[in-house]
Structures are given as C-alpha cells and as structure tokens.
C-alpha cells in the first residue's frame, strides 16, 4: 500500500494501518520500490504510532511500545514504563509480554528480582505457545 494512503488510514484510527505504519518505520519497508519506502528507518516515528495503538488498547502495540521503553529505542529507556506496557498487554494474553515480563523479573531490571514471578511468566509464555 502507498505510504500516504497508509498514513491517512492510520490518522483516522485504523488499527491495522497504525500497526503497519509503525512496523514500516521501525523495521523498514519491505517493498523494492523506493518511491513508497520509508528510508531511513525511524524508531521515533514508530514509537509514536505504537503509542497511538497502545492508547487504543491494542495488544501488539502495547508489547512493541514496552520493547521500545525497555531498550530505549525511539524513547528514553525506562523499564518501569516497559513493565506497565507489558502488564497491560499480558492482561490481553500477549505471549511476547509474558516472555518480556519473565526476563525483567529474572534479571531484576526495573523490578525486584523475583525468580518465582519470572518462572510464572515463562510458564504462561510456554502454555500460550502450546495452545496456539
């Protein structure tokens, strides 16, 4: 899809367009035609679009937003904000959020190190993968 059309749809609140646009900004455009590609990649704009999707309650946008906060890509690094995003995404059943929360607790990044919580989230991650 033409990038301008995608931006228009995203601006109107189309969640699929929001996610597609954020992905293109973050990972680059997979199209070979440079006329519609987003070059260079722009983590700041990806973060902005994922934030819009997260504010709408989208599970994958919340998970990706948490990742940006965790590594400080497109935003200042903040594990507390990452955890908040992942907590919200986990409530919606996000497999990625379960895994990322497990890693936070296993390493004590922005939270008190807690092996029991880490194992609980790892188990949820594994169970979710088996159920899919």
C-alpha positions as a Markdown table, in Angstrom:
| # | Residue | x | y | z |
|---|---|---|---|---|
| 1 | Unk | 0.0 | 0.0 | 0.0 |
| 2 | Unk | 1.1 | 3.5 | -0.8 |
| 3 | Unk | 2.7 | 5.1 | 2.3 |
| 4 | Unk | 0.5 | 8.2 | 2.1 |
| 5 | Unk | -2.7 | 6.1 | 2.0 |
| 6 | Unk | -1.4 | 4.2 | 5.0 |
| 7 | Unk | -0.7 | 7.4 | 6.9 |
| 8 | Unk | -4.2 | 8.7 | 6.0 |
| 9 | Unk | -5.9 | 5.4 | 7.3 |
| 10 | Unk | -3.7 | 5.4 | 10.4 |
| 11 | Unk | -4.6 | 9.1 | 11.1 |
| 12 | Unk | -8.3 | 8.1 | 11.0 |
| 13 | Unk | -7.7 | 5.5 | 13.7 |
| 14 | Unk | -7.5 | 2.3 | 11.6 |
| 15 | Unk | -5.6 | 0.0 | 14.0 |
| 16 | Unk | -4.3 | -2.3 | 11.2 |
| 17 | Unk | -2.9 | 0.8 | 9.4 |
| 18 | Unk | -1.4 | 2.1 | 12.6 |
| 19 | Unk | 0.5 | -1.2 | 13.2 |
| 20 | Unk | 1.6 | -1.5 | 9.6 |
| 21 | Unk | 2.9 | 2.1 | 9.6 |
| 22 | Unk | 4.7 | 1.7 | 12.9 |
| 23 | Unk | 6.3 | -1.6 | 11.6 |
| 24 | Unk | 7.4 | 0.1 | 8.4 |
| 25 | Unk | 9.0 | 2.9 | 10.4 |
| 26 | Unk | 10.7 | 0.5 | 12.8 |
| 27 | Unk | 11.8 | -2.3 | 10.5 |
| 28 | Unk | 11.9 | -0.6 | 7.2 |
| 29 | Unk | 9.7 | -1.0 | 4.2 |
| 30 | Unk | 10.0 | -4.4 | 2.6 |
| 31 | Unk | 9.0 | -3.2 | -0.8 |
| 32 | Unk | 11.6 | -2.9 | -3.5 |
| 33 | Unk | 10.0 | 0.2 | -5.0 |
| 34 | Unk | 11.9 | 3.1 | -3.3 |
| 35 | Unk | 9.2 | 5.6 | -4.2 |
| 36 | Unk | 6.9 | 4.4 | -1.4 |
| 37 | Unk | 9.6 | 3.2 | 1.0 |
| 38 | Unk | 10.3 | 4.8 | 4.3 |
| 39 | Unk | 14.1 | 5.4 | 4.3 |
| 40 | Unk | 15.8 | 5.7 | 6.7 |
| 41 | Unk | 14.1 | 3.7 | 9.4 |
| 42 | Unk | 12.8 | 6.0 | 12.2 |
| 43 | Unk | 12.3 | 4.5 | 15.7 |
| 44 | Unk | 10.9 | 7.8 | 17.0 |
| 45 | Unk | 8.0 | 7.7 | 14.5 |
| 46 | Unk | 7.5 | 4.0 | 15.1 |
| 47 | Unk | 7.2 | 4.7 | 18.8 |
| 48 | Unk | 4.7 | 7.5 | 18.2 |
| 49 | Unk | 2.4 | 5.2 | 16.1 |
| 50 | Unk | 2.8 | 2.3 | 18.5 |
| 51 | Unk | 1.8 | 4.7 | 21.3 |
| 52 | Unk | -1.3 | 5.7 | 19.5 |
| 53 | Unk | -2.2 | 2.0 | 19.0 |
| 54 | Unk | -1.3 | 1.3 | 22.7 |
| 55 | Unk | -3.6 | 4.1 | 23.8 |
| 56 | Unk | -6.4 | 2.3 | 21.8 |
| 57 | Unk | -5.6 | -0.8 | 23.8 |
| 58 | Unk | -4.0 | -2.9 | 21.1 |
| 59 | Unk | -2.1 | -5.8 | 22.5 |
| 60 | Unk | 0.8 | -5.9 | 19.9 |
| 61 | Unk | 1.2 | -2.1 | 20.1 |
| 62 | Unk | 1.5 | -2.3 | 23.9 |
| 63 | Unk | 4.0 | -5.1 | 23.5 |
| 64 | Unk | 6.1 | -3.2 | 21.0 |
| 65 | Unk | 5.9 | 0.0 | 23.0 |
| 66 | Unk | 7.2 | -1.8 | 26.0 |
| 67 | Unk | 10.1 | -3.1 | 24.0 |
| 68 | Unk | 11.0 | 0.4 | 22.9 |
| 69 | Unk | 10.9 | 1.6 | 26.5 |
| 70 | Unk | 13.0 | -1.4 | 27.6 |
| 71 | Unk | 15.8 | -0.8 | 25.1 |
| 72 | Unk | 15.4 | 2.9 | 24.8 |
| 73 | Unk | 14.7 | 2.9 | 21.1 |
| 74 | Unk | 12.7 | 5.9 | 19.9 |
| 75 | Unk | 12.3 | 7.0 | 23.5 |
| 76 | Unk | 14.3 | 7.3 | 26.7 |
| 77 | Unk | 15.0 | 3.9 | 28.3 |
| 78 | Unk | 12.6 | 3.2 | 31.2 |
| 79 | Unk | 11.9 | -0.3 | 32.5 |
| 80 | Unk | 9.1 | 0.8 | 34.7 |
| 81 | Unk | 7.2 | 2.1 | 31.7 |
| 82 | Unk | 8.1 | -1.1 | 29.8 |
| 83 | Unk | 6.7 | -3.2 | 32.6 |
| 84 | Unk | 3.5 | -1.1 | 32.6 |
| 85 | Unk | 3.0 | -1.7 | 28.9 |
| 86 | Unk | 3.8 | -5.4 | 29.2 |
| 87 | Unk | 1.4 | -5.8 | 32.2 |
| 88 | Unk | -1.4 | -4.3 | 30.1 |
| 89 | Unk | -0.5 | -6.5 | 27.1 |
| 90 | Unk | -0.3 | -9.6 | 29.3 |
| 91 | Unk | -3.8 | -9.0 | 30.6 |
| 92 | Unk | -4.8 | -9.2 | 26.9 |
| 93 | Unk | -2.9 | -12.5 | 26.5 |
| 94 | Unk | 0.2 | -11.3 | 24.8 |
| 95 | Unk | 2.8 | -14.1 | 24.5 |
| 96 | Unk | 5.6 | -11.5 | 23.9 |
| 97 | Unk | 4.5 | -9.6 | 27.1 |
| 98 | Unk | 4.7 | -12.8 | 29.2 |
| 99 | Unk | 8.2 | -13.5 | 28.0 |
| 100 | Unk | 9.4 | -9.9 | 28.4 |
| 101 | Unk | 8.0 | -9.7 | 32.0 |
| 102 | Unk | 9.7 | -13.0 | 32.8 |
| 103 | Unk | 13.0 | -11.5 | 31.6 |
| 104 | Unk | 12.5 | -8.4 | 33.7 |
| 105 | Unk | 11.8 | -10.4 | 36.8 |
| 106 | Unk | 14.6 | -12.9 | 36.1 |
| 107 | Unk | 17.2 | -10.1 | 35.8 |
| 108 | Unk | 15.7 | -7.5 | 38.2 |
| 109 | Unk | 15.5 | -4.8 | 35.6 |
| 110 | Unk | 13.3 | -2.1 | 36.9 |
| 111 | Unk | 11.7 | -4.5 | 39.3 |
| 112 | Unk | 12.8 | -6.5 | 42.3 |
| 113 | Unk | 14.5 | -9.7 | 41.1 |
| 114 | Unk | 11.9 | -12.4 | 41.6 |
| 115 | Unk | 12.6 | -15.9 | 40.3 |
| 116 | Unk | 9.1 | -17.2 | 41.2 |
| 117 | Unk | 7.4 | -14.4 | 39.1 |
| 118 | Unk | 9.9 | -15.0 | 36.3 |
| 119 | Unk | 9.0 | -18.7 | 36.2 |
| 120 | Unk | 5.3 | -18.0 | 36.4 |
| 121 | Unk | 5.6 | -15.7 | 33.3 |
| 122 | Unk | 7.8 | -18.2 | 31.5 |
| 123 | Unk | 5.2 | -20.9 | 32.1 |
| 124 | Unk | 2.5 | -18.6 | 30.7 |
| 125 | Unk | 4.6 | -18.0 | 27.7 |
| 126 | Unk | 5.1 | -21.7 | 27.1 |
| 127 | Unk | 1.5 | -22.5 | 27.7 |
| 128 | Unk | 0.4 | -19.8 | 25.2 |
| 129 | Unk | 2.7 | -21.2 | 22.6 |
| 130 | Unk | 1.4 | -24.7 | 23.1 |
| 131 | Unk | -2.2 | -23.5 | 22.9 |
| 132 | Unk | -1.6 | -21.8 | 19.5 |
